[in-house]
């Protein structure tokens, strides 16, 4: 996929995709002066980014802040 195709699929700007590629958050291959991103790399990034976050224990008490008291 081209950077523009990835941006359209993810509904973000092309600059955001370039930043993700530069930070190695999304795998890409350089072809001449442009990048190509495997569709699997986009799907993997989306899957990793949308996993539910695990609650972090409260740093002061060591308790889960979402736990009912």
N, C-alpha and C positions, 0 to 999 in steps of 0.2 A: 504494500500500500504506500502511496506517496504521503508526504507530510500533510498535504491538504486533505486527502482522503481520511487520514487518521483524525485530523481536527474535526472534520465534518461528522465522522462516526461518533466521536466522543463529545461533540458539541462544545469544543473549546477552541481557542485561537491557535493559529499555526505556531505562534511564538511559544505558547504553552507546550506544544508537542516538541519543539526544538529544545526547550529546557529539559523536558523529560528524557529526551534522547541524550543530551549532553551530560545529565546526571546519572545516566545508565539505568534509569527507572524503567525505560522501555528499550528493548534491544532493537538495533537498527544496523543496516549495512549501508556503507557509503558506496554509491555508484557514480563515478565521475564527480560532479559537484553537488549531487543531490543525495538524499537518503531514501532508502526503502525500508519499510517496517513490515515484518511478517505479521499476518493477521493473528496468528497464535500469540505473538508478543503483546498485541493490543488486548486480546481477550484475557491473557494472564494478568496484565496490569489492572484491568478493570476488576477482575476477580479478587486480586490482592487488595485493591483499594476499597472494595465494598464489603469486605468481611466485617462482621460485627465486632466492635471493640469490646475487649473484656474489661469489666469494671476494675478500676485501680483502687487498692486499699487506701483508706484515709491515712495520709502521712503522719498525722499527729497521734492517732490512737491505734493505728494498725487495723482498723475495722473497715469493712466495706461500707462506703457512704450510702449505697442504695439499700442496704439491709434495714428492715423495719426494727425499731426499738420498742 
